Amino acid sequence: MRKSLGMLLLVGAALASIAALPPLAIKRPFKLKLINRGLAGEVLDYTNNHHRDNRIWSECLGHKTDLYVYLPPGYNPGKTYPVFYWLHGFTQDENCLIDHIIRPVDKAIRDGKLPPMIVVAPDGNLKGDAVLVSPGSFFANTNAGRYEDMFLDDICSFVEANFSVAAGRQNQAIGGVSMGGGSATRIALKYPDRFATCLTIFPPLNIRYENTRGDYLGKYIPGYWQYREDFSRGMEPIGRFFGGAITIRLWHMLDPLYDRNDPNLPSILASENPTELVPSYNSEKYPLSLYIASAGRDQFNLDSQTDTFMDAAEGSGIDITRVHDPRGTHSIRTANKMAPDAIRWLGQKMSE
């Protein structure tokens, strides 16, 4: 019994490290009030997390969805503000904003390092709560639902209808961590007229990556990698934590979204893959500034994916800033270390 409990705690710790969240869904009715007391701005509640159900209706999903909206200090409906959409990571939900993001963003606005901006955090979790092994949608249109449409048609439309958002793609930024970072990059590349700025922290940028031996976790070597065609091996490791004591497998991320045995799956994923989208991006018509933070010891090998993305983007005209921590890991500790530089970069781009 004691050994089983120890293993359960180890699994919980590993997935909490991946998600940068507690491994259980906990309703925190007073947390938002406490958060807002320490902010110069204010986070508005469109969730079911704090006493009452304030969720908005998603026509694309056919059910309610959670959302936080941050308004900067001195928000005035008579003025207009840029907006920054933040997409959370796998097994996270919209609480990522109040748990990790909004305090440093609010402080940066107070200190003049960021312009006053609206920050929006939608829920892309398939179960609606960030719980142990709860899957993420990748904010994509899949068998699990129309999550990309939900974001673009329901969330963005709600924000633009209810808040003073400045017009033009130059005032629209999108970003995210892990799953959310890859999703943000995909959306920015697919819909170039919508977003001019994209900020990502350890994003999956080549979801069809494998080395020439068919190993997803094989480190990038120029000329020795390929696009995956076979997704049938559901038990294949795609992430290893604690020296391999905890292994995340392909089925965990893919099965809730796609049929791994669908012969069309490689082409479906190719159409959603940032590395395969970037060569056709029209940077002359739609200038894009992209920030990528990668970790050299990423347990999902996402730094190798970033390397292939950088190869594909060479000569594309996209303004890419890559920050790499060779000793960093796929963890909140590394993300927090990267945050000040990312905020500085965002402040420069959103003030141009």
C-alpha positions in Angstrom: 0.0 0.0 0.0 2.8 2.4 1.0 4.7 1.6 -2.3 1.6 2.2 -4.4 0.9 5.5 -2.7 4.5 6.5 -3.3 4.2 5.7 -7.0 0.9 7.6 -7.3 2.5 10.7 -5.7 5.5 10.3 -8.2 3.1 10.2 -11.1 1.2 13.2 -9.8 4.5 15.1 -9.3 5.6 14.4 -12.9 2.4 15.5 -14.5 2.2 18.5 -12.3 5.7 19.4 -13.5 4.4 19.0 -17.1 1.4 21.1 -16.5 2.8 23.5 -14.0 -0.4 23.0 -12.0 -1.6 21.0 -9.0 -2.6 17.4 -10.0 -6.2 17.7 -8.8 -9.2 19.9 -9.8 -9.8 22.2 -6.8 -12.6 24.8 -6.8 -11.2 27.9 -5.2 -14.1 30.3 -4.6 -12.1 33.0 -2.9 -8.9 32.8 -4.9 -9.8 35.3 -7.6 -10.7 37.9 -4.9 -7.3 37.4 -3.3 -5.6 37.7 -6.7 -7.4 40.9 -7.6 -6.5 42.5 -4.3 -2.8 42.3 -5.3 -3.3 43.6 -8.8 -3.4 47.2 -10.2 -5.8 45.9 -12.9 -8.6 43.3 -12.5 -9.3 39.8 -13.7 -13.0 39.3 -14.7 -14.6 36.0 -14.0 -16.3 34.1 -16.9 -15.8 30.7 -15.3 -17.5 28.3 -13.0 -14.6 28.4 -10.5 -15.8 31.0 -8.0 -19.2 30.6 -6.3 -21.3 30.9 -9.5 -21.4 29.8 -13.1 -20.4 32.8 -15.2 -19.2 30.8 -18.3 -20.0 32.0 -21.8 -21.8 30.0 -24.4 -19.7 28.4 -27.2 -21.7 27.9 -30.3 -18.8 26.0 -31.9 -18.7 23.5 -29.0 -22.4 23.4 -28.2 -21.8 24.0 -24.5 -20.5 26.6 -22.0 -16.8 27.4 -21.7 -14.6 29.1 -19.1 -12.7 32.3 -19.7 -10.8 34.9 -17.7 -10.4 38.5 -19.0 -7.8 40.8 -17.4 -8.4 44.6 -17.7 -5.4 46.8 -17.2 -5.1 49.6 -14.5 -7.3 52.5 -15.3 -9.3 50.6 -18.0 -11.5 53.1 -19.8 -14.2 51.9 -22.2 -13.7 55.2 -24.0 -10.2 54.2 -25.0 -8.9 51.2 -27.0 -6.4 48.6 -25.9 -4.3 45.9 -27.5 -5.2 42.4 -26.6 -3.0 39.4 -25.7 -4.6 35.9 -25.9 -2.8 33.4 -23.7 -3.3 29.6 -24.4 -2.5 27.2 -21.6 -0.6 23.9 -21.6 -1.6 20.3 -21.7 -3.5 19.2 -18.6 -3.9 22.9 -17.7 -7.0 25.1 -18.1 -7.8 28.8 -17.9 -6.5 28.9 -14.3 -3.0 29.1 -15.7 -3.6 32.9 -16.0 -4.3 33.5 -12.3 -1.9 30.9 -11.1 1.2 31.9 -13.0 0.7 34.7 -15.6 -1.2 37.7 -14.4 0.9 38.9 -11.5 4.1 39.4 -13.6 2.0 40.9 -16.5 0.2 43.3 -14.1 3.5 44.3 -12.5 5.1 44.9 -16.0 2.2 47.2 -16.9 2.5 49.1 -13.7 6.2 49.5 -14.2 5.8 50.6 -17.8 7.5 47.5 -19.3 4.2 46.5 -21.1 1.6 48.9 -22.5 -1.8 48.7 -20.9 -3.4 45.7 -22.5 -6.3 43.3 -22.2 -5.3 39.7 -21.5 -7.6 36.8 -22.3 -7.2 33.2 -21.1 -9.7 30.6 -22.6 -10.1 27.0 -21.6 -8.8 24.4 -24.0 -9.1 21.4 -21.7 -11.3 18.6 -22.9 -12.7 17.9 -19.5 -13.2 21.5 -18.4 -11.0 21.1 -15.4 -7.2 20.7 -15.0 -7.1 17.3 -13.4 -4.5 14.5 -13.3 -4.0 13.1 -16.9 -6.8 15.4 -18.2 -6.2 15.8 -22.0 -5.8 19.1 -23.9 -7.4 20.0 -27.1 -4.4 21.8 -28.7 -7.0 24.4 -29.5 -7.6 22.5 -32.8 -10.6 21.2 -34.7 -10.5 17.5 -34.0 -12.7 14.5 -33.2 -13.0 16.1 -29.7 -14.6 19.3 -30.9 -14.1 22.5 -32.8 -11.7 24.1 -30.4 -9.9 26.3 -33.0 -13.3 27.6 -34.1 -14.3 28.1 -30.5 -11.2 30.3 -29.9 -11.5 32.3 -33.1 -15.3 32.6 -33.4 -16.6 32.4 -29.9 -13.8 33.8 -27.6 -12.4 36.5 -29.9 -15.8 37.6 -30.9 -17.0 37.8 -27.3 -13.9 39.9 -26.3 -14.2 42.3 -29.2 -18.0 42.8 -28.6 -17.6 43.5 -24.9 -14.3 45.3 -24.4 -12.5 48.2 -26.0 -10.1 46.3 -28.3 -8.0 48.3 -30.7 -8.5 47.4 -34.3 -5.9 45.9 -36.6 -3.7 42.8 -36.4 -0.8 44.9 -35.0 -2.9 45.2 -31.8 -3.6 41.4 -31.6 -1.1 39.2 -29.9 -1.3 35.5 -29.1 0.9 33.3 -27.0 1.1 30.2 -24.8 3.1 27.6 -23.0 3.8 24.1 -24.2 0.6 22.9 -25.9 -0.6 26.4 -25.9 2.6 27.7 -27.5 2.4 25.3 -30.4 -1.3 26.1 -30.8 -0.6 29.9 -30.8 2.0 29.5 -33.5 -0.2 27.3 -35.6 -3.1 29.8 -35.3 -0.8 32.8 -36.1 0.5 31.1 -39.2 -2.9 29.8 -40.4 -4.7 33.2 -39.9 -2.1 35.8 -40.8 -4.6 38.6 -40.9 -5.5 38.1 -37.2 -2.2 38.3 -35.3 1.0 40.2 -35.7 2.8 39.0 -32.5 3.2 35.5 -31.1 5.0 34.6 -27.9 5.7 30.9 -27.0 7.5 29.0 -24.3 8.6 25.4 -25.1 6.1 25.0 -27.9 5.7 21.8 -29.9 6.5 23.2 -33.4 6.9 20.0 -35.4 4.2 17.5 -34.3 5.4 15.1 -37.0 9.1 15.1 -35.9 11.1 11.9 -35.6 14.7 11.1 -36.4 15.6 8.9 -39.3 15.4 5.8 -37.1 11.8 6.6 -36.3 12.5 7.8 -32.7 10.5 10.8 -31.5 12.9 11.4 -28.6 15.9 11.2 -30.8 17.8 14.5 -30.7 17.9 16.7 -33.8 20.9 16.3 -36.1 20.8 18.3 -39.4 19.8 16.0 -42.2 18.9 13.1 -39.9 15.3 13.7 -39.2 12.0 13.1 -41.1 8.3 13.8 -41.0 6.4 10.9 -39.2 4.0 8.9 -41.3 3.1 6.1 -38.9 1.1 7.0 -35.7 -0.1 3.5 -34.9 2.5 2.9 -32.1 0.4 4.2 -29.3 2.8 3.0 -26.6 5.8 4.9 -28.0 7.3 7.2 -25.4 7.0 10.9 -26.2 8.1 12.2 -22.8 10.3 10.9 -20.0 10.6 12.3 -16.5 12.7 11.4 -13.5 15.2 9.5 -15.6 12.5 7.5 -17.3 10.6 6.5 -14.1 7.6 8.3 -15.6 6.9 7.9 -19.3 4.3 9.8 -21.3 3.1 7.8 -24.4 1.7 8.8 -27.7 -1.8 7.6 -27.1 -2.2 9.9 -24.1 -2.1 13.0 -26.3 -3.3 11.7 -29.6 -6.1 9.3 -28.9 -8.6 11.9 -27.5 -8.2 14.0 -30.7 -7.6 11.6 -33.6 -7.9 8.1 -34.9 -4.3 6.9 -35.0 -5.2 4.3 -37.6 -6.7 6.8 -40.0 -4.6 6.6 -43.2 -5.3 10.3 -43.7 -3.9 11.2 -40.3 -0.4 12.2 -41.6 -1.9 14.7 -44.1 -4.3 16.0 -41.4 -1.5 16.7 -39.0 0.7 18.2 -41.8 -2.0 20.8 -42.3 -1.8 21.7 -38.6 2.0 21.4 -38.2 3.8 24.8 -37.7 7.0 23.6 -39.3 5.0 22.6 -42.5 2.9 25.8 -42.4 5.8 28.3 -42.2 7.3 27.9 -45.7 4.1 29.2 -47.3 3.6 32.1 -44.9 3.4 35.5 -46.6 5.6 37.6 -44.3 5.7 40.5 -46.8 2.0 41.0 -46.6 1.6 40.0 -43.0 4.8 40.7 -41.0 4.9 38.4 -38.0 7.1 38.7 -34.9 7.6 35.3 -33.2 9.3 34.7 -29.8 10.4 31.1 -29.0 11.8 30.0 -25.7 13.2 26.5 -25.7 14.9 24.2 -23.1 17.9 22.0 -23.9 16.7 19.3 -21.5 13.1 19.4 -22.5 11.6 16.0 -21.5 9.4 16.0 -24.6 12.3 16.8 -26.9 10.6 20.0 -28.0 13.9 21.7 -28.5 14.6 19.3 -31.4 11.2 20.3 -32.9 12.2 24.0 -32.6 15.5 23.3 -34.4 13.6 21.9 -37.4 11.2 24.8 -37.3 14.1 27.2 -37.4 15.4 25.4 -40.4 12.1 25.7 -42.2 11.7 29.4 -41.3 15.1 30.4 -42.6 14.6 32.9 -45.4 10.8 33.2 -44.6 11.1 36.8 -43.5 9.4 36.0 -40.2 11.0 38.0 -37.4 12.0 35.2 -35.0 13.6 35.7 -31.6 14.8 32.4 -30.1 15.9 32.2 -26.5 17.4 28.9 -25.5 18.4 27.6 -22.0 20.6 24.6 -22.6 20.1 23.4 -19.0 16.4 24.2 -18.9 13.6 21.6 -18.6 9.9 21.4 -19.4 8.9 22.9 -16.1 7.4 25.9 -14.4 10.9 26.7 -12.9 12.4 27.1 -16.3 9.3 29.0 -17.6 9.6 31.4 -14.7 13.2 32.0 -15.4 12.3 32.8 -19.1 9.4 35.1 -18.2 11.2 38.4 -17.7 12.9 38.3 -21.1 9.6 37.2 -22.7 7.7 40.1 -21.1 10.4 42.6 -22.2 10.2 41.3 -25.8 6.4 41.5 -25.8 6.5 45.0 -24.4 8.8 46.1 -27.2 6.6 44.5 -29.9 3.3 45.8 -28.6 4.7 49.3 -28.3 6.0 49.5 -31.9 
